[in-house]
Amino acid sequence: MTLILAVSAWYAVSYLVFPPERRFLLPPPHRIVQVSLLDFEHLGPMLRALWLTAQVSMVGLLVACVLGIGSAILMSRTKWLESALYPYAIILQTVPILAIVPLIGLWFGYGFFSRTVVCVIIALFPMISNTLFGLTSTEKSMHDLFTMNSASSWHRLVKLQLPGALPSIFAGLRISSGLAVIGAVVGDMFFTQGQAGIGTLLTTYRARLQTEDLYAAIGLSSLYGITVFLVVTALTKAAIGSWHSSVRSNTAD
């Protein structure tokens, strides 16, 4: 029902607000489908560009997960390491990515690697902060139980802290997955050399006033972002199952 209302409002604005000579600013939905999505000469480049963007975002997300979880584990083991590294993670999160993207291009070139670096920078902090929170939130009584059984530091980490931190880790993953997609698109917009990503096509379509293609590319990018989020949500449910208190409370309600 909401989708029908949104499409109806789109048609109303396109035909009632914009005169025919300016209707290209908001073409009606059927024009976008007809001109861009049903014509493979238009759709083909978008799909190829989206595939490149998807590869960049997934590699960036994977690297961010490995670095984020690894850094959080190290920081949870040693307080001085947390004090030394965590402020830099915060700085990395607060620096405007658009301000440092040109520097990344100068340092690493303008290809796949640089676009991946942008994704990692954007997606890294949620993985660090959420994983560190989960690792350090284990109940003291559980730590006492492991101490009574003379558990080693490694067994304490693997059998107590990491399983208990899974909800926080996957919460960070849900955030980072969306940020990685954004980072890939932003990288495409700035690193236009080489194979075009979907962000590159967005810039091209905007400059050429190819609004049907522009809206179609935006729709495909959004659909990809939604798909990534749904996949991560499914992985979260598969990994955590029904043992976590939040899942049990939602089921009971």
N, C-alpha and C positions, 0 to 999 in steps of 0.2 A: 504493500500500500504506500509506504513511504517513497519507494522508487517511482511509482506511478505519479505521485504528486511532484516529485523532483523533476521528472521528465516533462510533465505538463507545464510546470513553471518555466522550464528551459524554453519550451516552444513559445510560451506566452511572451517571454522577454525578447526572444529572437525576432518574433514577428510583430509584436506590438510596440516595443520600445525602440528597436533599431530600424531605421528606414532601409529600403532595399539596397541602396548604395553603401551602407555601413553594416549590413548584415554579416559581412565576413568577419566582424569582430566577435560574433557569437553565432556561428552557423548552427542550424537545427540539427538534432541528433541524426536524422536520416541522411543528411548530407555527409556527415563524418563517416558513417557506415558505408555509404555508397562510394564516396571519393577515395577514402583511405583504407578502410578495413576489408572491402571486397575487391580491391584492385591490388594484385600482388606486386605490381611495379612500385606501389607506395608501401604496402605492408611488408614486403620482403626486406628492404633495408632496415625497417624498424625492428623486425624480429632478429636480424643479425646483430644490430646494435644492442638490443636488449640482452642477447646471449652474452655478448662481451661484458656488459654491465653486470650481469648475473655472476659471471666468473670472477670479476673483480671483487664484488661484494662478498661472495662466499669465501674466497681466499682471505680477504681482509678480516672477515668475521672469525674464521678459523684461527688466524694468527693472533687476533685480539683475545680470543678465548684462551689460547695456550699461554700467551704472555700475561694475561690478567690473572688467571688462576694460579700460574706459577709464581708470579710476584706476590699475590695475596698469601700463598702458603709460606713463602720465605718471610714475609712481614709478620705473619702470625706466630712464627717460631722465635723471632728475635725482635725485641722491642726497639733496640737502637736502629735496626734496619727499617722498621716501620717509620720511625721518626725521620730517617734519612731519605726514604723514597716516597712516602705518601704525599708530602708537600709538592713534589715535582709532578705527581700524577694529577693533583688538583690544578696545578698551573697548566698542564697539558690540556685539561678539560676546559679551562676558562679562556685560553688564548683563542681569539677568533680564527677559525680555520681558513676563512677567505683571505686573511692577512698573510698566512704563511704558505698557502698553496703556491704562489709564484716562487717562493724560495725552494720549495720541494722540487719544482720543475727545474730550477737552476742546478740543484744539487744532484738529482737522480735522473734527469731527462724527463720526457713527456710521454712515456709509454705505460705499459701495464704495471710495472713496478711502482711508479710514482702514484698512480691511481690507487693501488693497493695500500700504499703508505697513508694516503688520506683517509681511507676506510679504517685503518688500524687506529690512527690518532683519534678519530671521532668515536669509535666503538670501544676503546680500551678501558676508559675510566669506569663505566658501569660494571664491567666484569671484575675489576679490582675491588671496588668499594663493596659490591654485594657479596663477593666471595669472602672478603676479609671480615665483613659483618657476620656472615654465617659461621665462619671458623672460630670466631672469638665469642660467639653467643652460646656455646655449649654449656649446659648446666654444670655447676660446680660439683654437684653430687655425683654426676656421671664421671667427672674427672677423678673424684675421690675413689670411686669404684675401680677404675682402671689402675689407680695408684696402689690400692690394696692388693690387686692381683699382679703387681710388679710388671705392668705392661710397659713396653719400650715406647720411646717417642714415636717411632714409625708406626707401631700398632695403634697407638692412640690417635694418630692422624688418619690412618686408613680406615679403622673400624669405628671410630667415634666422630671425629670432627668433620671429615668429608661427607659421610652419609647424612649427618645432621645439617650440613650446610647446603645440601642439594636444593631445597626450595629457594634459598637466596641466590644460588648460582644460576638456576634457571630463570629467576626473576631478572637477574642481570642480563642473561642471554636474550630474553624477550626484548629488553630495551636496546641492547647492542645490535640485534638483528635489524631493527628498523633504522638505527643510526648508520649501519654499514651500507644499507641501500642508499640512504641520503648521501653518504660519503662517496659512493661510486658515481652517482649522478653529478655531484659537485665536481669530482675529479674529471669527468667527461667534459663538463662545460669549460674547464680551464685548460686541459691537456688535449688540444684538438688535433695534434699531430698523430699520424698513424691511423689505425682502424677506428672508425667512429663508434662511440658508445651512444646510448640513448640520450644522455645529456648533451652531447655534441649535436645530435639531430634536433633537439629542442631549441638550441641556440640558432641553428640554421633555419628552421621553420619560422621562428620568430622574426629573424632578419628579413626573410623573403615574403613574409605575410602569408605563408601557407597555413592558414588557421585550421583547416580541416585536418591536415597532417599533425599540426601542433596539438590539437585536442586529442587526436588518436594516440599520439606518443605519450601524452600525459596519462591517458587512461591505461595504456599498457604498463607504464611505470608503476602506477598505483596498484594495478592488479598484481604485478609481481611483488610489490611490498606486502600486500595483503596475504598473498600465498606464502611468503616467507614467514610471516607472523603466525599463520595457521599451522604451518609445519612445526615451528618451534613450540607452539602451544600443545600440539599433539605429542611431541617428544617429551614435554614436561609431564604430561599426564602418564605417559608410558614409563617414565623414569621414577616418578614419585608414587604413582598408583593412588591408593586410597589410605595410605598409612599416615599421611600428614594431617595435623589437626585442622588446618584450614579446609582441606578437602572433605574431611568427615563432617565438619560443621555445616558446609554448604549442602552436603547430601542430606543431612538431618533436617535442614530447613525446607 
